[in-house]
Amino acid sequence: MTLFFIDRDKCQRDGICAAECPMAIITMKTKDDFPTPVKLADQLCLNCGHCVAACPYGAFSLQTMKSEDCPPVQQDLAMGLEHAEHFLRSRRSIRKFEKKSVPRETLARLIQTAAYAPSAHNGQPVNWLVIEDSDEVRRLAGLVVDWMKFLIKEHPDLPMTPIMTRIVKAWEIGQDYICHAAPHVIVAHTSEAALMAVWDTAIALTYFDLAATSLGLGCCWAGFFNNAANTYPPLQEALNLPAGHQCQGVMMIGYPKTKYYRLPLRNQPKIEWR
Protein backbone atom coordinates (compact mmCIF):
# COMPACT_ATOMS: atom_id res chain seq x y z
CA MET A 1 0.00 0.00 0.00
CA THR A 2 1.22 3.50 -0.83
CA LEU A 3 1.23 5.45 2.43
CA PHE A 4 0.99 8.93 0.92
CA PHE A 5 0.74 10.80 -2.34
CA ILE A 6 2.51 13.98 -3.46
CA ASP A 7 1.03 16.41 -5.96
CA ARG A 8 4.24 17.22 -7.77
CA ASP A 9 2.72 20.28 -9.41
CA LYS A 10 2.08 21.81 -5.98
CA CYS A 11 4.97 20.44 -3.93
CA GLN A 12 7.76 22.98 -3.29
CA ARG A 13 10.10 20.33 -1.80
CA ASP A 14 10.58 22.48 1.30
CA GLY A 15 10.78 19.50 3.68
CA ILE A 16 8.09 20.78 6.07
CA CYS A 17 6.20 17.48 5.99
CA ALA A 18 9.35 15.50 6.84
CA ALA A 19 10.29 17.88 9.64
CA GLU A 20 6.79 17.79 11.16
CA CYS A 21 6.28 14.01 11.11
CA PRO A 22 6.34 12.84 14.76
CA MET A 23 7.47 9.36 13.75
CA ALA A 24 10.17 10.57 11.29
CA ILE A 25 8.87 8.30 8.54
CA ILE A 26 9.06 10.87 5.73
CA THR A 27 12.41 11.46 4.08
CA MET A 28 13.91 13.60 1.34
CA LYS A 29 17.20 12.20 0.11
CA THR A 30 18.27 15.53 -1.32
CA LYS A 31 16.74 18.99 -1.32
CA ASP A 32 15.65 18.43 -4.92
CA ASP A 33 13.79 15.17 -4.20
CA PHE A 34 10.12 14.76 -3.43
CA PRO A 35 9.14 13.30 -0.04
CA THR A 36 9.18 9.51 0.19
CA PRO A 37 8.29 7.07 3.01
CA VAL A 38 11.01 5.28 4.95
CA LYS A 39 11.06 1.51 5.37
CA LEU A 40 8.12 0.20 7.46
CA ALA A 41 6.43 3.60 7.26
CA ASP A 42 3.04 1.93 6.78
CA GLN A 43 3.36 0.19 10.15
CA LEU A 44 4.78 3.22 11.97
CA CYS A 45 2.41 5.92 10.72
CA LEU A 46 0.06 7.33 13.40
CA ASN A 47 -2.33 8.71 10.79
CA CYS A 48 -2.28 11.96 12.78
CA GLY A 49 -2.39 14.18 9.70
CA HIS A 50 0.45 16.52 10.73
CA CYS A 51 1.98 16.12 7.28
CA VAL A 52 -1.28 17.03 5.55
CA ALA A 53 -1.99 19.95 7.89
CA ALA A 54 1.51 21.45 7.69
CA CYS A 55 1.83 21.59 3.92
CA PRO A 56 1.10 25.21 2.87
CA TYR A 57 0.35 24.18 -0.71
CA GLY A 58 -2.06 21.26 -0.24
CA ALA A 59 0.42 18.97 -1.97
CA PHE A 60 0.49 16.18 0.62
CA SER A 61 -2.22 13.51 0.98
CA LEU A 62 -2.26 10.36 3.07
CA GLN A 63 -3.86 7.21 1.73
CA THR A 64 -6.48 7.67 4.47
CA MET A 65 -6.68 11.47 4.35
CA LYS A 66 -6.79 13.52 1.17
CA SER A 67 -5.66 17.12 1.38
CA GLU A 68 -8.78 18.37 -0.37
CA ASP A 69 -10.99 16.64 2.21
CA CYS A 70 -9.37 18.52 5.11
CA PRO A 71 -10.91 21.99 5.65
CA PRO A 72 -8.43 24.88 5.72
CA VAL A 73 -7.64 26.66 8.98
CA GLN A 74 -9.68 29.89 9.10
CA GLN A 75 -7.56 32.49 10.82
CA ASP A 76 -10.51 34.86 11.18
CA LEU A 77 -12.11 32.30 13.52
CA ALA A 78 -9.04 32.07 15.76
CA MET A 79 -9.70 32.91 19.41
CA GLY A 80 -7.39 35.37 21.16
CA LEU A 81 -6.18 34.81 24.72
CA GLU A 82 -8.64 37.31 26.20
CA HIS A 83 -11.60 35.57 24.56
CA ALA A 84 -10.25 32.11 25.43
CA GLU A 85 -9.73 33.05 29.07
CA HIS A 86 -13.23 34.51 29.35
CA PHE A 87 -14.77 31.44 27.70
CA LEU A 88 -12.93 29.00 29.95
CA ARG A 89 -13.62 30.97 33.13
CA SER A 90 -17.32 31.37 32.32
CA ARG A 91 -17.83 27.64 31.84
CA ARG A 92 -19.83 26.15 34.76
CA SER A 93 -20.64 22.65 35.99
CA ILE A 94 -24.40 22.46 35.55
CA ARG A 95 -26.57 20.60 38.06
CA LYS A 96 -29.94 22.21 37.33
CA PHE A 97 -31.40 21.41 33.92
CA GLU A 98 -34.43 22.47 31.94
CA LYS A 99 -36.92 19.70 31.17
CA LYS A 100 -35.99 19.90 27.52
CA SER A 101 -34.25 17.39 25.27
CA VAL A 102 -31.15 18.22 23.27
CA PRO A 103 -31.61 17.36 19.57
CA ARG A 104 -29.85 14.16 18.56
CA GLU A 105 -28.01 15.92 15.75
CA THR A 106 -26.57 18.37 18.29
CA LEU A 107 -25.32 15.56 20.52
CA ALA A 108 -23.84 13.84 17.48
CA ARG A 109 -22.05 17.03 16.43
CA LEU A 110 -20.57 17.46 19.92
CA ILE A 111 -19.28 13.89 19.90
CA GLN A 112 -17.80 14.42 16.45
CA THR A 113 -16.02 17.52 17.77
CA ALA A 114 -14.75 15.58 20.80
CA ALA A 115 -13.32 12.96 18.44
CA TYR A 116 -10.64 15.50 17.47
CA ALA A 117 -9.18 15.43 20.98
CA PRO A 118 -5.55 14.30 21.16
CA SER A 119 -4.94 10.71 22.24
CA ALA A 120 -1.90 8.53 22.86
CA HIS A 121 -0.39 7.46 19.53
CA ASN A 122 -3.53 8.91 17.93
CA GLY A 123 -5.31 5.75 19.08
CA GLN A 124 -8.70 7.50 19.33
CA PRO A 125 -9.92 4.79 21.72
CA VAL A 126 -13.10 6.41 23.03
CA ASN A 127 -16.51 4.88 22.29
CA TRP A 128 -19.69 6.75 23.11
CA LEU A 129 -22.93 5.50 24.63
CA VAL A 130 -25.66 8.15 24.63
CA ILE A 131 -28.43 7.61 27.16
CA GLU A 132 -30.98 9.72 25.32
CA ASP A 133 -34.17 8.71 27.16
CA SER A 134 -34.59 10.76 30.36
CA ASP A 135 -36.57 7.92 31.97
CA GLU A 136 -33.63 5.60 31.35
CA VAL A 137 -31.27 8.20 32.83
CA ARG A 138 -33.35 8.14 36.02
CA ARG A 139 -33.46 4.34 36.08
CA LEU A 140 -29.67 4.17 35.83
CA ALA A 141 -29.34 6.81 38.53
CA GLY A 142 -31.47 4.57 40.73
CA LEU A 143 -29.02 1.71 40.18
CA VAL A 144 -26.21 4.00 41.33
CA VAL A 145 -28.22 4.70 44.48
CA ASP A 146 -28.61 0.93 44.99
CA TRP A 147 -24.82 0.61 44.71
CA MET A 148 -24.46 3.27 47.39
CA LYS A 149 -26.87 1.43 49.68
CA PHE A 150 -24.78 -1.72 49.26
CA LEU A 151 -21.56 0.13 50.11
CA ILE A 152 -23.09 1.84 53.12
CA LYS A 153 -24.23 -1.52 54.47
CA GLU A 154 -21.11 -3.53 53.66
CA HIS A 155 -18.45 -0.84 54.19
CA PRO A 156 -19.84 1.71 56.67
CA ASP A 157 -16.38 3.11 57.47
CA LEU A 158 -15.65 4.37 53.95
CA PRO A 159 -14.71 8.09 53.87
CA MET A 160 -17.54 8.76 51.40
CA THR A 161 -20.23 7.06 53.51
CA PRO A 162 -21.64 10.31 55.01
CA ILE A 163 -21.99 11.85 51.55
CA MET A 164 -23.52 8.69 50.07
CA THR A 165 -25.96 8.46 52.99
CA ARG A 166 -27.12 12.00 52.28
CA ILE A 167 -27.54 11.22 48.56
CA VAL A 168 -29.57 8.09 49.32
CA LYS A 169 -31.87 9.99 51.70
CA ALA A 170 -32.36 12.71 49.09
CA TRP A 171 -33.25 10.10 46.46
CA GLU A 172 -35.90 8.64 48.77
CA ILE A 173 -37.69 12.00 48.86
CA GLY A 174 -37.44 12.51 45.11
CA GLN A 175 -34.19 14.45 44.75
CA ASP A 176 -31.63 13.18 42.25
CA TYR A 177 -28.05 13.99 43.24
CA ILE A 178 -26.65 11.34 40.89
CA CYS A 179 -27.64 12.70 37.48
CA HIS A 180 -29.43 15.84 38.73
CA ALA A 181 -32.45 15.10 36.53
CA ALA A 182 -30.35 15.71 33.41
CA PRO A 183 -32.22 14.80 30.21
CA HIS A 184 -29.23 12.89 28.81
CA VAL A 185 -26.09 11.14 29.97
CA ILE A 186 -22.99 10.40 27.90
CA VAL A 187 -21.00 7.27 28.82
CA ALA A 188 -17.48 7.20 27.38
CA HIS A 189 -15.89 3.76 27.32
CA THR A 190 -12.80 2.10 25.91
CA SER A 191 -11.22 -1.29 25.58
CA GLU A 192 -9.50 -2.26 28.82
CA ALA A 193 -6.34 -2.76 26.75
CA ALA A 194 -6.33 0.79 25.31
CA LEU A 195 -3.12 2.67 25.99
CA MET A 196 -3.59 5.72 28.28
CA ALA A 197 -7.37 5.26 28.05
CA VAL A 198 -8.19 7.22 31.23
CA TRP A 199 -6.34 10.31 30.04
CA ASP A 200 -7.55 10.04 26.46
CA THR A 201 -11.15 9.87 27.65
CA ALA A 202 -10.76 12.76 30.07
CA ILE A 203 -9.43 14.97 27.27
CA ALA A 204 -12.19 13.89 24.86
CA LEU A 205 -14.92 14.54 27.44
CA THR A 206 -13.39 17.94 28.18
CA TYR A 207 -13.59 18.76 24.47
CA PHE A 208 -17.22 17.63 24.56
CA ASP A 209 -17.93 19.75 27.64
CA LEU A 210 -16.39 22.91 26.20
CA ALA A 211 -18.04 22.45 22.81
CA ALA A 212 -21.39 22.05 24.57
CA THR A 213 -20.79 25.28 26.48
CA SER A 214 -20.29 27.12 23.20
CA LEU A 215 -23.81 26.06 22.16
CA GLY A 216 -25.43 27.28 25.37
CA LEU A 217 -25.63 23.76 26.81
CA GLY A 218 -24.35 22.65 30.19
CA CYS A 219 -22.48 19.57 31.38
CA CYS A 220 -21.34 18.02 34.62
CA TRP A 221 -19.13 15.02 35.30
CA ALA A 222 -20.98 12.16 37.03
CA GLY A 223 -18.27 10.64 39.21
CA PHE A 224 -20.43 8.34 41.34
CA PHE A 225 -22.08 6.98 38.18
CA ASN A 226 -18.67 6.27 36.68
CA ASN A 227 -17.44 4.44 39.77
CA ALA A 228 -20.58 2.32 39.99
CA ALA A 229 -20.41 1.51 36.29
CA ASN A 230 -17.15 -0.37 36.80
CA THR A 231 -17.98 -2.15 40.06
CA TYR A 232 -21.73 -2.78 40.35
CA PRO A 233 -22.97 -5.76 38.27
CA PRO A 234 -26.62 -4.59 37.92
CA LEU A 235 -25.47 -1.28 36.44
CA GLN A 236 -22.91 -3.00 34.24
CA GLU A 237 -25.65 -5.28 32.94
CA ALA A 238 -27.92 -2.30 32.26
CA LEU A 239 -25.21 -0.43 30.34
CA ASN A 240 -24.28 -3.57 28.38
CA LEU A 241 -20.94 -2.23 27.17
CA PRO A 242 -19.02 -4.37 24.66
CA ALA A 243 -17.06 -7.27 26.11
CA GLY A 244 -13.67 -6.15 27.38
CA HIS A 245 -14.72 -2.50 27.62
CA GLN A 246 -14.60 -0.30 30.69
CA CYS A 247 -16.42 2.92 31.52
CA GLN A 248 -13.89 5.75 31.63
CA GLY A 249 -16.13 8.76 32.18
CA VAL A 250 -19.77 9.81 32.44
CA MET A 251 -21.16 13.24 31.71
CA MET A 252 -24.61 14.77 32.11
CA ILE A 253 -25.79 17.22 29.49
CA GLY A 254 -28.79 19.46 28.97
CA TYR A 255 -29.98 23.06 28.86
CA PRO A 256 -28.99 24.99 32.02
CA LYS A 257 -31.85 26.16 34.19
CA THR A 258 -29.83 29.06 35.60
CA LYS A 259 -27.89 31.88 33.97
CA TYR A 260 -24.62 33.05 35.48
CA TYR A 261 -23.44 36.65 35.65
CA ARG A 262 -20.03 36.57 37.36
CA LEU A 263 -16.74 34.74 36.99
CA PRO A 264 -16.05 33.09 40.39
CA LEU A 265 -12.55 33.29 41.80
CA ARG A 266 -10.19 30.35 42.16
CA ASN A 267 -7.11 29.75 44.28
CA GLN A 268 -3.88 31.08 42.87
CA PRO A 269 -2.00 28.25 41.13
CA LYS A 270 1.03 26.86 42.93
CA ILE A 271 3.93 27.31 40.51
CA GLU A 272 7.56 26.32 40.85
CA TRP A 273 9.95 27.71 38.24
CA ARG A 274 13.19 25.90 37.42
C-alpha positions in Angstrom: 0.0 0.0 0.0 1.2 3.5 -0.8 1.2 5.5 2.4 1.0 8.9 0.9 0.7 10.8 -2.3 2.5 14.0 -3.5 1.0 16.4 -6.0 4.2 17.2 -7.8 2.7 20.3 -9.4 2.1 21.8 -6.0 5.0 20.4 -3.9 7.8 23.0 -3.3 10.1 20.3 -1.8 10.6 22.5 1.3 10.8 19.5 3.7 8.1 20.8 6.1 6.2 17.5 6.0 9.3 15.5 6.8 10.3 17.9 9.6 6.8 17.8 11.2 6.3 14.0 11.1 6.3 12.8 14.8 7.5 9.4 13.7 10.2 10.6 11.3 8.9 8.3 8.5 9.1 10.9 5.7 12.4 11.5 4.1 13.9 13.6 1.3 17.2 12.2 0.1 18.3 15.5 -1.3 16.7 19.0 -1.3 15.6 18.4 -4.9 13.8 15.2 -4.2 10.1 14.8 -3.4 9.1 13.3 0.0 9.2 9.5 0.2 8.3 7.1 3.0 11.0 5.3 5.0 11.1 1.5 5.4 8.1 0.2 7.5 6.4 3.6 7.3 3.0 1.9 6.8 3.4 0.2 10.1 4.8 3.2 12.0 2.4 5.9 10.7 0.1 7.3 13.4 -2.3 8.7 10.8 -2.3 12.0 12.8 -2.4 14.2 9.7 0.5 16.5 10.7 2.0 16.1 7.3 -1.3 17.0 5.5 -2.0 19.9 7.9 1.5 21.5 7.7 1.8 21.6 3.9 1.1 25.2 2.9 0.3 24.2 -0.7 -2.1 21.3 -0.2 0.4 19.0 -2.0 0.5 16.2 0.6 -2.2 13.5 1.0 -2.3 10.4 3.1 -3.9 7.2 1.7 -6.5 7.7 4.5 -6.7 11.5 4.3 -6.8 13.5 1.2 -5.7 17.1 1.4 -8.8 18.4 -0.4 -11.0 16.6 2.2 -9.4 18.5 5.1 -10.9 22.0 5.7 -8.4 24.9 5.7 -7.6 26.7 9.0 -9.7 29.9 9.1 -7.6 32.5 10.8 -10.5 34.9 11.2 -12.1 32.3 13.5 -9.0 32.1 15.8 -9.7 32.9 19.4 -7.4 35.4 21.2 -6.2 34.8 24.7 -8.6 37.3 26.2 -11.6 35.6 24.6 -10.2 32.1 25.4 -9.7 33.1 29.1 -13.2 34.5 29.3 -14.8 31.4 27.7 -12.9 29.0 30.0 -13.6 31.0 33.1 -17.3 31.4 32.3 -17.8 27.6 31.8 -19.8 26.2 34.8 -20.6 22.6 36.0 -24.4 22.5 35.5 -26.6 20.6 38.1 -29.9 22.2 37.3 -31.4 21.4 33.9 -34.4 22.5 31.9 -36.9 19.7 31.2 -36.0 19.9 27.5 -34.2 17.4 25.3 -31.1 18.2 23.3 -31.6 17.4 19.6 -29.9 14.2 18.6 -28.0 15.9 15.7 -26.6 18.4 18.3 -25.3 15.6 20.5 -23.8 13.8 17.5 -22.0 17.0 16.4 -20.6 17.5 19.9 -19.3 13.9 19.9 -17.8 14.4 16.5 -16.0 17.5 17.8 -14.7 15.6 20.8 -13.3 13.0 18.4 -10.6 15.5 17.5 -9.2 15.4 21.0 -5.5 14.3 21.2 -4.9 10.7 22.2 -1.9 8.5 22.9 -0.4 7.5 19.5 -3.5 8.9 17.9 -5.3 5.8 19.1 -8.7 7.5 19.3 -9.9 4.8 21.7 -13.1 6.4 23.0 -16.5 4.9 22.3 -19.7 6.8 23.1 -22.9 5.5 24.6 -25.7 8.1 24.6 -28.4 7.6 27.2 -31.0 9.7 25.3 -34.2 8.7 27.2 -34.6 10.8 30.4 -36.6 7.9 32.0 -33.6 5.6 31.4 -31.3 8.2 32.8 -33.4 8.1 36.0 -33.5 4.3 36.1 -29.7 4.2 35.8 -29.3 6.8 38.5 -31.5 4.6 40.7 -29.0 1.7 40.2 -26.2 4.0 41.3 -28.2 4.7 44.5 -28.6 0.9 45.0 -24.8 0.6 44.7 -24.5 3.3 47.4 -26.9 1.4 49.7 -24.8 -1.7 49.3 -21.6 0.1 50.1 -23.1 1.8 53.1 -24.2 -1.5 54.5 -21.1 -3.5 53.7 -18.5 -0.8 54.2 -19.8 1.7 56.7 -16.4 3.1 57.5 -15.6 4.4 54.0 -14.7 8.1 53.9 -17.5 8.8 51.4 -20.2 7.1 53.5 -21.6 10.3 55.0 -22.0 11.8 51.6 -23.5 8.7 50.1 -26.0 8.5 53.0 -27.1 12.0 52.3 -27.5 11.2 48.6 -29.6 8.1 49.3 -31.9 10.0 51.7 -32.4 12.7 49.1 -33.2 10.1 46.5 -35.9 8.6 48.8 -37.7 12.0 48.9 -37.4 12.5 45.1 -34.2 14.5 44.7 -31.6 13.2 42.3 -28.1 14.0 43.2 -26.6 11.3 40.9 -27.6 12.7 37.5 -29.4 15.8 38.7 -32.4 15.1 36.5 -30.3 15.7 33.4 -32.2 14.8 30.2 -29.2 12.9 28.8 -26.1 11.1 30.0 -23.0 10.4 27.9 -21.0 7.3 28.8 -17.5 7.2 27.4 -15.9 3.8 27.3 -12.8 2.1 25.9 -11.2 -1.3 25.6 -9.5 -2.3 28.8 -6.3 -2.8 26.8 -6.3 0.8 25.3 -3.1 2.7 26.0 -3.6 5.7 28.3 -7.4 5.3 28.1 -8.2 7.2 31.2 -6.3 10.3 30.0 -7.5 10.0 26.5 -11.2 9.9 27.6 -10.8 12.8 30.1 -9.4 15.0 27.3 -12.2 13.9 24.9 -14.9 14.5 27.4 -13.4 17.9 28.2 -13.6 18.8 24.5 -17.2 17.6 24.6 -17.9 19.8 27.6 -16.4 22.9 26.2 -18.0 22.4 22.8 -21.4 22.0 24.6 -20.8 25.3 26.5 -20.3 27.1 23.2 -23.8 26.1 22.2 -25.4 27.3 25.4 -25.6 23.8 26.8 -24.4 22.6 30.2 -22.5 19.6 31.4 -21.3 18.0 34.6 -19.1 15.0 35.3 -21.0 12.2 37.0 -18.3 10.6 39.2 -20.4 8.3 41.3 -22.1 7.0 38.2 -18.7 6.3 36.7 -17.4 4.4 39.8 -20.6 2.3 40.0 -20.4 1.5 36.3 -17.2 -0.4 36.8 -18.0 -2.2 40.1 -21.7 -2.8 40.4 -23.0 -5.8 38.3 -26.6 -4.6 37.9 -25.5 -1.3 36.4 -22.9 -3.0 34.2 -25.6 -5.3 32.9 -27.9 -2.3 32.3 -25.2 -0.4 30.3 -24.3 -3.6 28.4 -20.9 -2.2 27.2 -19.0 -4.4 24.7 -17.1 -7.3 26.1 -13.7 -6.1 27.4 -14.7 -2.5 27.6 -14.6 -0.3 30.7 -16.4 2.9 31.5 -13.9 5.8 31.6 -16.1 8.8 32.2 -19.8 9.8 32.4 -21.2 13.2 31.7 -24.6 14.8 32.1 -25.8 17.2 29.5 -28.8 19.5 29.0 -30.0 23.1 28.9 -29.0 25.0 32.0 -31.9 26.2 34.2 -29.8 29.1 35.6 -27.9 31.9 34.0 -24.6 33.1 35.5 -23.4 36.7 35.7 -20.0 36.6 37.4 -16.7 34.7 37.0 -16.0 33.1 40.4 -12.5 33.3 41.8 -10.2 30.4 42.2 -7.1 29.8 44.3 -3.9 31.1 42.9 -2.0 28.3 41.1 1.0 26.9 42.9 3.9 27.3 40.5 7.6 26.3 40.8 10.0 27.7 38.2 13.2 25.9 37.4 
